[in-house]
Amino acid sequence: MKQQLNSFCKLLCLLFLSAVGYVLHPALFSHKNTPKNQTAKPNQTHPITQKNTTNLTPTPHTQQNNNTTKPKQTTKAKKSTIRSHAMTTKKIIPIPSNTEPNNLNPQPQPKPPSPIDKATIILTGIKTLSSKEIKKDEELIDRAAYHGEWEQYSSMLNRSITQALKKNQTSIGRNNARYDALWKEPKFYNAILRWKALSLFPNEALNLTKTLPGSTSFIKWLLSNNQALEEITLTLHPNDNKEKVFKFLSKIWQNKTFTHQEKELNNGNAKNLKTLIPKYFNLALACATVFDQDIPYKNPTTDTSTIDGLFRYHWYRDKNERGLLSGDIHKASAKDLTFVVCSPVSTKELEWALKEYRSTHRKNIGKAFQDIEYLMERALEDLNPYAEYTLQEILKEGGICGDQTYFCVNVARASGIPAFGLSGMTDNGPHAWAAVKTKENAWSTKIGRIPGVSKGLGTNLQTNSNIIEQQIWHWAEPKIASRQNTTKVLRHLWLADFLTHTYNELESQQAITIANNIGPEFPITWTRAYQVMLANGKLLDKPKHPDTINIWKKFVKKINKEFKKNPRMGSLSITVEDKHIYPHQELADIRRDLARMRRRNKKNAAEQSDIMTSSLQRESEVIIHKLGEKEKEKALEEIHQLYSRALRDYGGSISGFRLMITYYFSIMKNHPERGKTSTRTIELAFKRVIETGSGDWFRKKSEINIHKQIANMYRLVGEEKRAKNMEKRLARELKKAKRKAI
């Protein structure tokens, strides 16, 4: 009995150990319903082998969406096993646990919908002033800023503006007053401005509100301020680095304490966010757009070689707050201020200039040009009397027109007055002078200017593009200088941009037409009106039809009438003529139109001789095109007769004369006899209309340079001896004129 009891105990122990072993490592035991190598510890993956050419077919144990019944298993086994397939292969693929998330290959979770996705804001009517709408508007901006959902926010503006347009369809008027009822709705205009301003910044810049200090404060202030939104839209240029601009403005709104050379220029006071910073937004925007690129000092007097845009902002802000500047820069536009802050001189020089000309009235700031004594030795011998080329040195040593311009422009900028330099060809040769905004709404290009200028050119440091003198004249026109009139016109173009974006082309064209009707003095309205005409299929389908040509002619006539005193601003008319009129018009009619235009420009557009030369070149090209290769000799004769008359009629300007003879000779030089004839014609015209026998060094030098050009023409047509004799004589004349000048 005792022996049987011992045997029974041993059996119980074996069964117990077997159960424990099964729990601890079930793979050691065979189960009729469990394939081998298909169990694993919880939260652990085992590699399985899989042939590259074999597709695994789900077994009854692995299928999820069929009627096969899975074999039963104990609860412990379900919790502790991982099903796996084992097949021989070289490729090892880990299979995650069925009871745990797949941490090795997490599945992307769908982004929860944003409340902005379907939101709209009310833009018209009395409800726009309700506390509920105001709160919703603020919450949507907060949401967009915190999560960087500016694309969704712009879409929300799209829906809201579209909804407002549909809702107010009955109040939309006719003709130029079509949108007047909508412009009287403050929230509607604000929404258009928000949409337009935000569209100018890339998403990479706007999304900085998620992380960039100061950016949320800035964007919330901006979106609630119509004047600031207008300023952004009027100032930002395609060449600007928008992300750097956004970062700069955010840094201003961060309102950190700013010191320079142990002097505090910003105390970081929270009150600044409500007073000084908004007051000088235009100044900040000007600095942001100018210093989005490195601008070096003309003569570095510090350890750095480039200007610190943030310090330049604080310097002007500090001086203006202390009443030391001639102009109230907090009232100036950001566009004007880009011509103030860009001064490529050190702070030390700005301080000196401000102190030296502190008592000079704004309208008299041009006297700084005359304060620099003209240094003839520098003009004749290219003498350099400067060690560092500072403003102080220029005033002490004197200089030529380029130095006078540089001095005057930077003295004006130090006082907060917009200014930049111009240069161009005159009857006395190359020259430089200054463009200065001597009045609050009036630019002047008369400072240092001399007669005979063909086309003055300046540089816009914000955009790195050229500015022609005629543009500055245009800025000075009352309707262009008026901010109220400018926004009245351009808001229709901004609305047109929105309507185009939302595929409402017909309504967009209406807005553009109104902009052109109420603002014909703005060249951009003609450009946009031209785009509307190009969208008219009837004009493009029948380009040769007389009615189509007459429509284009009327369009050109309106442009020329609007810009008769400044034809360069109406240069679109040339494009229209060349593309839509002249290809379908008789040669005689074209030549008659061009001759009439030259006479009109000579009468109304003084000192724009390059316009005359361009017209002559256009006519020559039309002659060659219309007569073709078969009548090439006739074409050359027509061009010869054209320039023979033009040199007498329009050759009085040295710069114009030079341009005319250069093109005329380029056409004739490849034909030996015509080349010689054209050169003699040019020389005779030179003696008749250009050569004066003047003893003035600059005039004499200009005449001699043209005469040298004529001598080289003789050389190119085979008259080498004549060319050499002329050059020897001209060298003697130049030497004699130089002695007289000294």
C-alpha positions in Angstrom: 0.0 0.0 0.0 2.8 2.3 0.9 4.5 1.5 -2.5 1.4 2.3 -4.4 1.1 5.6 -2.6 4.7 6.5 -3.5 4.0 5.6 -7.2 0.9 7.8 -7.2 2.8 10.8 -5.7 5.5 10.4 -8.4 2.9 10.5 -11.1 1.3 13.6 -9.6 4.8 15.3 -9.5 5.4 14.4 -13.2 2.1 15.7 -14.2 2.7 18.9 -12.3 6.2 19.4 -13.8 4.7 18.8 -17.3 2.1 21.4 -16.8 4.6 23.9 -15.5 6.9 23.1 -18.4 4.1 23.6 -20.9 3.2 27.0 -19.5 6.9 28.1 -19.4 7.8 26.8 -22.8 4.9 25.2 -24.7 7.0 24.8 -27.8 8.6 21.8 -26.0 5.3 20.0 -26.2 3.3 18.8 -29.1 -0.3 19.8 -29.5 -2.6 18.3 -32.0 -4.2 21.6 -32.9 -1.0 23.7 -32.8 1.5 23.6 -35.6 5.1 23.5 -34.7 7.2 26.6 -34.4 4.0 28.7 -34.1 4.3 29.7 -30.5 6.4 32.4 -28.9 6.6 34.4 -25.7 4.3 37.4 -25.3 5.6 40.8 -26.7 8.4 39.0 -28.6 8.8 38.4 -32.3 10.5 35.5 -34.0 11.8 35.5 -37.5 10.1 33.3 -40.0 11.5 32.0 -43.2 9.6 32.7 -46.4 10.6 31.7 -49.9 10.6 34.7 -52.2 8.6 32.9 -54.8 6.0 31.4 -52.4 2.8 33.2 -51.4 1.4 32.2 -48.1 -2.2 31.1 -48.2 -4.1 31.8 -45.0 -4.8 28.6 -43.0 -7.9 28.0 -41.0 -5.9 29.3 -38.0 -5.0 32.5 -39.7 -8.0 33.5 -41.7 -10.1 36.3 -40.2 -13.0 36.8 -42.6 -14.3 33.3 -43.4 -16.5 30.6 -41.7 -13.7 28.3 -40.7 -13.8 27.6 -36.9 -10.5 28.2 -35.1 -9.4 25.4 -32.7 -10.0 26.1 -29.1 -7.1 27.0 -26.8 -6.7 27.6 -23.2 -6.8 31.2 -22.0 -3.2 31.0 -20.8 -2.1 29.7 -24.2 -3.9 32.6 -26.0 -2.2 35.2 -23.9 1.3 33.6 -24.1 1.6 32.4 -27.7 2.2 34.1 -31.0 1.2 32.3 -34.2 4.0 32.0 -36.8 4.7 30.2 -40.0 8.2 28.7 -40.6 9.5 28.1 -44.0 13.0 27.8 -45.2 14.4 31.0 -46.8 17.3 33.4 -46.7 15.0 36.4 -46.1 14.2 37.0 -42.5 11.0 38.9 -41.7 10.0 39.6 -38.1 6.4 39.0 -37.3 5.0 41.2 -34.5 2.9 39.9 -31.6 -0.8 39.7 -32.3 -1.5 40.9 -28.8 0.6 44.0 -28.9 0.8 47.1 -31.2 3.2 46.8 -34.1 6.0 49.1 -32.7 8.4 48.3 -35.5 6.1 49.5 -38.3 3.6 51.8 -36.7 0.6 52.6 -38.9 0.0 56.4 -39.5 -2.9 57.6 -37.6 -5.4 59.8 -39.5 -5.1 63.5 -38.5 -8.1 64.6 -36.6 -10.2 67.2 -38.6 -9.5 70.8 -37.8 -12.4 73.1 -36.8 -11.1 75.5 -39.5 -11.9 72.9 -42.2 -15.6 73.7 -42.3 -15.7 77.1 -40.5 -16.8 80.4 -42.0 -17.0 83.9 -40.7 -19.7 86.4 -41.4 -18.3 89.3 -43.4 -21.3 91.5 -44.0 -24.2 92.8 -42.0 -24.7 93.7 -38.4 -23.8 90.2 -37.1 -20.1 90.9 -37.9 -20.0 93.1 -34.8 -21.5 90.4 -32.5 -19.4 89.1 -29.6 -19.9 85.6 -30.9 -18.4 86.3 -34.3 -15.6 88.3 -32.9 -14.7 85.5 -30.5 -14.9 82.9 -33.3 -12.7 85.0 -35.5 -10.1 85.2 -32.7 -10.3 81.5 -32.0 -9.7 80.6 -35.7 -6.6 82.8 -35.8 -5.3 81.3 -32.6 -5.9 77.8 -33.9 -4.2 78.5 -37.3 -1.2 80.1 -35.5 -0.8 77.3 -32.9 -1.1 74.4 -35.3 0.3 76.0 -38.4 -3.0 75.6 -40.2 -2.7 78.6 -42.5 -3.7 76.7 -45.7 -6.9 75.7 -44.0 -7.3 79.3 -42.8 -6.9 80.6 -46.3 -9.5 78.1 -47.5 -11.8 79.4 -44.7 -11.4 82.9 -46.0 -12.2 81.6 -49.5 -15.4 80.1 -48.3 -16.4 83.2 -46.3 -15.7 85.7 -49.1 -17.5 83.6 -51.6 -20.4 83.2 -49.3 -20.5 87.0 -48.7 -20.5 87.7 -52.5 -23.4 85.3 -53.1 -25.3 86.7 -50.1 -24.9 90.3 -51.4 -25.5 89.5 -55.0 -28.6 91.8 -55.1 -26.6 94.7 -53.6 -23.9 94.5 -56.3 -24.2 97.6 -58.4 -23.4 98.5 -62.0 -20.5 100.1 -63.7 -17.7 101.5 -61.5 -19.9 101.4 -58.4 -20.4 97.7 -58.7 -18.7 96.8 -55.4 -19.2 100.0 -53.4 -21.7 98.3 -51.1 -19.2 95.6 -50.2 -16.3 98.0 -49.7 -18.4 99.7 -47.0 -18.4 96.4 -45.1 -15.2 96.6 -42.9 -15.0 92.8 -42.3 -15.3 92.1 -46.0 -12.5 94.4 -47.0 -10.4 93.0 -44.1 -11.0 89.5 -45.3 -9.8 90.4 -48.9 -6.7 92.0 -47.4 -6.1 89.0 -45.2 -6.4 86.6 -48.1 -4.1 88.7 -50.3 -1.4 89.3 -47.7 -1.3 85.7 -46.6 -1.0 84.6 -50.2 2.2 86.5 -50.5 3.9 84.4 -47.8 4.9 80.8 -48.4 3.5 78.1 -46.0 7.1 77.6 -44.7 7.1 81.2 -43.4 3.5 81.2 -42.0 3.9 77.9 -40.3 6.7 79.4 -38.2 3.9 80.6 -35.8 4.1 77.1 -34.3 7.6 77.6 -32.9 8.9 81.1 -33.6 8.7 83.5 -30.6 6.9 86.7 -31.4 5.3 85.4 -34.6 1.9 84.7 -33.1 1.7 88.2 -31.6 2.7 89.7 -34.9 0.3 87.7 -37.1 -2.7 88.4 -34.8 -2.0 92.1 -34.8 -1.4 92.1 -38.6 -4.7 90.4 -39.4 -6.7 92.9 -37.5 -5.0 96.0 -39.0 -6.2 97.0 -42.5 -3.5 99.6 -43.0 -0.7 97.2 -42.1 -2.2 94.6 -44.4 -2.3 97.1 -47.2 1.3 98.0 -46.5 2.4 94.4 -46.8 0.5 94.0 -50.1 1.9 97.3 -51.5 5.5 96.6 -50.4 6.4 92.9 -50.8 8.1 92.1 -54.0 8.6 88.7 -55.8 12.4 89.1 -55.2 12.0 89.5 -51.4 12.9 86.5 -49.2 9.5 86.2 -47.6 10.6 83.8 -44.9 13.4 86.2 -43.7 10.9 89.0 -43.8 8.5 87.1 -41.6 11.2 86.2 -39.1 12.4 89.8 -38.9 9.0 91.1 -38.2 8.4 88.4 -35.6 11.7 89.4 -33.9 10.4 92.9 -33.7 7.2 91.7 -32.0 9.3 89.5 -29.7 10.2 92.9 -28.1 13.4 91.9 -26.5 15.7 94.4 -24.8 18.1 95.7 -27.4 21.4 97.4 -26.6 24.1 98.6 -28.9 27.5 99.9 -27.7 26.2 99.9 -24.1 23.2 102.1 -25.2 19.7 100.8 -24.7 17.5 101.2 -27.7 14.6 99.0 -26.7 13.8 98.3 -23.0 11.5 95.3 -23.7 8.6 97.1 -22.0 5.3 95.3 -22.6 3.8 98.7 -23.4 5.9 98.9 -26.6 3.7 96.1 -28.1 0.8 98.5 -28.0 2.6 101.7 -28.8 6.0 101.9 -30.4 6.1 98.6 -32.3 2.8 99.2 -34.1 3.7 102.9 -34.6 6.9 101.9 -36.5 5.5 98.9 -38.4 6.3 100.5 -41.8 9.9 101.1 -40.7 10.2 97.5 -39.6 8.7 96.3 -42.9 11.2 98.5 -44.8 14.1 97.0 -42.9 12.8 93.5 -43.3 12.5 93.8 -47.1 15.8 95.6 -47.6 18.0 93.5 -45.2 16.6 90.1 -46.3 19.9 90.1 -48.1 23.3 91.2 -46.9 24.1 94.9 -47.6 27.8 95.7 -47.0 29.1 98.9 -45.7 30.7 101.1 -48.3 33.6 101.6 -45.9 33.4 99.3 -42.9 34.3 101.1 -39.6 33.3 98.1 -37.4 34.2 94.5 -37.1 31.3 93.4 -39.3 31.2 93.9 -43.0 27.4 94.1 -43.4 24.7 96.2 -41.9 22.6 94.9 -39.0 19.0 95.5 -40.1 17.7 95.2 -36.6 20.0 97.8 -35.3 19.2 100.1 -38.3 15.5 99.8 -37.4 16.2 100.7 -33.7 18.5 103.6 -34.7 15.9 105.3 -36.8 13.1 104.6 -34.3 15.2 106.1 -31.5 16.1 109.2 -33.5 12.5 109.8 -34.6 11.2 109.4 -31.0 13.7 112.1 -30.0 12.5 114.4 -32.8 15.9 114.5 -34.5 14.8 113.6 -38.0 13.5 116.0 -40.7 10.7 113.7 -41.8 8.2 111.9 -39.6 9.2 108.4 -40.6 6.3 106.8 -38.7 4.0 108.5 -41.2 6.0 107.4 -44.3 5.1 104.4 -46.3 7.2 101.3 -46.1 8.1 101.6 -49.8 9.5 105.1 -49.2 11.4 104.0 -46.2 13.2 101.3 -48.2 15.0 104.3 -49.7 16.0 105.6 -46.2 17.2 102.6 -44.3 19.4 101.2 -47.1 22.2 103.7 -46.7 25.4 101.7 -47.1 27.3 103.7 -44.4 28.3 103.1 -40.8 26.3 104.4 -37.8 29.1 106.8 -37.1 28.7 108.4 -40.5 24.9 108.6 -40.1 25.4 110.3 -36.7 27.8 112.8 -38.3 25.5 113.6 -41.2 22.5 114.0 -39.0 24.3 116.4 -36.7 26.0 118.3 -39.6 22.7 118.9 -41.5 20.3 119.0 -38.5 19.1 122.5 -39.2 18.5 122.0 -42.9 14.9 122.0 -43.9 13.7 119.0 -45.9 13.0 120.9 -49.1 16.5 122.3 -49.0 18.4 119.1 -48.4 19.6 119.2 -52.0 22.1 121.8 -51.1 24.3 119.0 -49.8 25.0 118.2 -53.4 26.4 121.6 -54.0 28.4 121.6 -50.7 30.9 119.2 -52.4 33.4 121.2 -54.4 33.8 119.8 -57.9 37.3 118.3 -58.2 38.4 118.6 -61.8 41.6 116.6 -61.2 39.5 113.7 -60.3 37.5 114.0 -63.5 40.6 114.4 -65.7 43.1 112.1 -64.1 40.9 109.8 -62.0 42.5 111.1 -58.9 41.5 109.4 -55.6 42.0 111.8 -52.7 40.2 109.6 -50.1 41.7 107.2 -47.5 38.3 105.6 -46.5 35.7 107.4 -48.7 33.6 108.5 -45.7 31.1 111.3 -45.9 33.4 113.5 -43.8 36.3 113.0 -46.3 34.1 113.7 -49.3 33.0 117.1 -47.8 36.6 117.9 -47.0 38.3 116.8 -50.3 35.6 117.4 -52.8 34.7 115.1 -55.7 32.9 114.7 -59.0 29.2 114.2 -59.8 29.2 110.6 -58.5 30.7 111.7 -55.2 28.3 114.6 -54.9 25.4 112.3 -55.5 26.6 109.7 -53.0 27.1 112.4 -50.3 23.7 114.1 -50.9 21.7 110.9 -51.0 23.2 109.6 -47.7 22.9 112.9 -45.9 19.2 112.9 -46.8 18.8 109.3 -45.7 20.5 110.1 -42.3 17.7 112.7 -41.8 15.0 110.2 -42.6 14.4 111.5 -46.1 14.0 108.9 -49.0 16.7 109.3 -51.6 18.7 107.4 -54.2 21.2 108.2 -57.0 20.6 108.3 -60.7 23.0 108.2 -63.6 22.8 108.4 -67.4 24.1 109.8 -70.6 23.7 113.6 -71.2 24.9 116.0 -73.9 28.0 116.5 -71.8 28.7 112.8 -71.4 28.0 110.4 -68.4 26.6 112.1 -65.3 25.1 111.3 -61.9 22.5 113.2 -59.9 20.1 112.6 -57.1 16.4 111.7 -56.7 15.1 113.0 -53.3 11.6 113.1 -51.8 11.9 116.8 -50.9 8.2 117.0 -49.9 5.9 114.6 -48.1 4.2 113.7 -51.4 6.7 114.9 -54.0 9.9 113.5 -55.4 12.4 115.6 -57.2 15.1 114.6 -59.8 16.4 118.1 -60.3 19.2 117.9 -57.7 22.4 118.0 -59.7 20.7 117.3 -62.9 21.9 118.8 -66.2 20.1 119.1 -69.6 20.2 116.5 -72.3 19.5 113.3 -70.2 18.1 110.5 -72.3 17.2 108.0 -69.5 18.3 108.2 -65.9 18.7 104.9 -64.1 18.8 104.2 -60.4 18.9 101.0 -58.3 16.2 99.8 -55.9 18.2 98.0 -53.1 15.0 96.1 -52.0 14.5 94.4 -55.3 17.9 94.8 -57.0 16.2 96.1 -60.0 16.5 99.3 -62.0 14.4 102.4 -61.6 14.1 104.8 -64.5 13.8 108.5 -63.9 10.4 108.6 -65.6 9.0 106.3 -62.9 9.9 108.8 -60.3 8.1 111.6 -62.2 5.1 109.2 -62.2 5.3 108.8 -58.4 5.1 112.5 -58.0 1.7 112.7 -59.8 -1.1 113.6 -57.3 -3.3 110.6 -58.0 -0.4 108.2 -57.8 1.0 109.9 -54.6 -2.4 109.7 -52.9 -2.6 106.6 -50.7 -6.4 106.8 -50.6 -6.7 106.8 -54.4 -4.1 104.0 -54.7 -5.9 101.6 -52.4 -9.3 102.6 -54.1 -7.9 101.4 -57.4 -5.8 98.4 -56.3 -8.5 96.8 -54.0 -10.4 96.0 -57.2 -7.3 94.2 -58.5 -6.9 92.3 -55.2 -10.6 91.3 -55.5 -9.9 90.2 -59.1 -7.1 88.1 -57.9 -9.4 86.4 -55.4 -12.1 85.8 -58.1 -9.6 84.3 -60.5 -8.3 82.0 -57.7 -11.9 80.8 -57.1 -12.5 80.4 -60.9 -14.9 83.2 -61.2 -13.3 84.7 -64.3 -16.3 86.7 -65.5 -16.6 88.6 -62.2 -12.8 89.0 -62.1 -12.8 90.7 -65.4 -15.5 93.1 -64.1 -13.2 94.1 -61.2 -10.3 94.6 -63.5 -12.3 96.8 -65.9 -13.5 98.9 -62.9 -9.8 99.3 -61.7 -8.8 100.5 -65.2 -11.8 102.9 -65.4 -11.2 104.6 -62.1 -7.4 104.4 -62.2 -6.1 104.8 -65.8 -3.0 106.6 -64.5 -1.8 103.3 -63.1 0.1 101.3 -65.7 -0.8 98.0 -64.0 -4.5 98.6 -64.7 -3.7 98.7 -68.4 -1.6 95.5 -68.2 -4.5 93.7 -66.4 -7.0 95.1 -68.9 -4.8 93.7 -71.7 -4.9 90.3 -70.1 -8.7 90.5 -70.1 -8.7 91.3 -73.8 -6.4 88.3 -74.4 -9.0 86.1 -72.8 -11.6 87.2 -75.3 -11.8 84.4 -77.8 -13.4 86.6 -80.5 -10.3 88.8 -80.7 -8.0 85.9 -81.0 -10.1 83.8 -83.4 -10.3 86.6 -86.0 -7.0 88.6 -85.6 -7.0 89.9 -89.1 -10.6 91.1 -89.2 -10.9 94.9 -89.5 -13.2 95.1 -86.5 -10.6 93.2 -84.3 -7.8 95.5 -85.5 -9.9 98.6 -84.7 -10.5 97.4 -81.2 -6.8 97.1 -80.6 -6.2 100.5 -82.2 -8.7 102.1 -79.8 -7.0 100.4 -76.9 -3.6 101.8 -78.0 -5.0 105.2 -78.5 -6.4 105.3 -75.0 -3.0 104.3 -73.5 -1.1 106.9 -75.6 -3.5 109.6 -74.6 -3.2 108.8 -70.9 0.6 108.8 -71.0 1.3 111.4 -73.6 3.6 113.3 -71.3 5.3 110.2 -70.0 5.1 107.7 -72.9 7.5 105.3 -71.2 4.8 104.5 -68.6 2.6 103.5 -71.5 5.0 101.2 -73.2 2.3 98.5 -73.3 1.0 100.2 -76.4 4.2 99.1 -78.3 3.6 95.5 -77.4 0.0 95.6 -78.6 1.0 97.3 -81.9 3.7 94.7 -82.6 1.6 91.7 -81.8 -2.0 92.6 -82.8 -1.9 95.5 -85.3 1.3 95.8 -87.4 1.3 92.1 -88.6 -2.0 92.7 -90.3 -1.5 96.3 -91.5 0.0 97.8 -94.7 3.6 99.0 -94.5 2.6 102.6 -95.5 0.0 102.8 -92.7 2.5 101.5 -90.1 5.2 104.0 -91.1 2.7 106.9 -91.0 1.6 105.9 -87.4 5.2 105.7 -86.2 6.2 109.0 -87.7 3.1 110.6 -86.1 4.0 109.1 -82.7 7.6 110.5 -83.0 6.4 114.0 -83.7 4.0 113.8 -80.7 6.7 112.5 -78.4 9.1 115.2 -79.5 6.5 117.8 -78.5 5.3 116.3 -75.3 8.1 114.0 -73.9 11.2 116.2 -73.5 14.6 114.5 -73.1 13.5 111.0 -74.0 15.5 110.7 -77.2 15.9 106.9 -76.7 12.2 106.6 -77.3 12.8 108.2 -80.8 15.6 105.8 -81.5 13.5 102.8 -80.5 10.7 104.0 -82.8 13.2 104.2 -85.7 14.5 100.8 -85.0 11.0 99.3 -84.9 10.2 101.0 -88.2 13.4 99.5 -89.8 12.5 96.0 -88.6 9.0 96.4 -90.0 10.4 97.5 -93.4 12.8 94.4 -93.5 10.0 92.1 -92.5 7.3 93.4 -94.8 9.6 93.7 -97.9 11.3 90.4 -97.3 14.5 89.0 -98.9 13.2 89.5 -102.4 13.1 93.2 -102.0 16.2 93.5 -99.8 17.8 96.4 -101.7 14.6 98.3 -101.6 14.4 97.8 -97.8 18.0 99.0 -97.3 17.2 102.1 -99.4 14.1 102.8 -97.4 16.1 102.5 -94.1 18.8 104.7 -95.5 16.3 107.5 -96.3 14.6 107.0 -92.9 17.8 107.6 -91.0 19.1 110.4 -93.2 16.0 112.4 -92.2 15.9 111.3 -88.6 19.5 112.3 -87.9 18.6 115.8 -88.9 15.3 115.9 -87.1 16.1 114.0 -83.9 19.9 114.0 -83.7 20.3 117.0 -81.5 20.8 114.8 -78.4 24.2 113.3 -78.1 22.9 110.1 -76.4 20.1 109.8 -79.0 22.5 110.5 -81.9 24.9 107.8 -80.6 22.0 105.2 -80.4 20.8 106.1 -83.9 24.1 105.8 -85.7 25.0 102.5 -84.0 21.9 100.8 -85.2 21.9 102.5 -88.7 25.5 101.4 -89.3 24.9 97.9 -88.1 22.3 97.4 -90.9 24.5 98.9 -93.6 28.0 97.8 -92.8 27.7 94.3 -94.4 27.0 95.9 -97.8 30.3 97.7 -98.9 28.9 100.6 -100.9 26.0 101.2 -98.6 28.4 101.0 -95.6 30.5 103.8 -97.1 27.5 105.9 -98.0 25.9 105.5 -94.5 29.2 106.5 -92.8 29.5 109.7 -94.9 25.9 110.4 -94.1 26.6 110.0 -90.4 29.7 112.2 -90.5 27.8 115.0 -92.3 24.9 114.8 -89.8 27.4 114.9 -86.9 29.0 118.2 -88.2 25.5 119.6 -88.8 23.8 118.8 -85.5 26.4 117.7 -82.9 29.7 119.4 -83.4 29.7 122.8 -81.7 33.4 123.8 -81.3 32.7 124.3 -77.6 35.7 124.7 -75.3 33.9 123.0 -72.4 35.9 119.9 -71.5 32.9 117.6 -71.0 31.1 118.6 -74.2 34.3 118.4 -76.2 35.1 115.0 -74.8 31.6 113.7 -75.8 31.9 115.1 -79.3 35.4 113.5 -79.7 34.1 110.1 -78.6 31.4 110.2 -81.2 33.9 111.3 -83.8 36.1 108.3 -82.8 33.1 106.0 -83.4 32.7 107.5 -86.9 36.5 106.9 -87.6 36.1 103.3 -86.6 33.1 103.0 -89.0 35.4 104.2 -91.9 37.9 101.5 -90.9 35.2 98.8 -91.0 34.1 99.8 -94.5 37.7 99.7 -95.8 38.8 103.3 -95.6 41.8 102.7 -93.2 43.8 105.8 -94.2 40.9 108.1 -93.6 40.2 106.5 -90.2 43.9 106.9 -89.1 44.0 110.6 -90.1 40.8 111.3 -88.2 42.1 109.6 -85.0 45.3 111.5 -85.1 43.5 114.8 -85.4 41.1 113.9 -82.6 43.9 112.9 -80.3 45.4 116.4 -80.7 42.1 118.1 -80.1 41.5 116.0 -76.9 45.0 116.9 -75.5 44.4 120.6 -76.2 40.9 120.5 -74.5 42.4 118.8 -71.5 45.1 121.5 -71.1 42.4 124.2 -71.2 40.3 122.3 -68.6 43.2 122.2 -66.1 
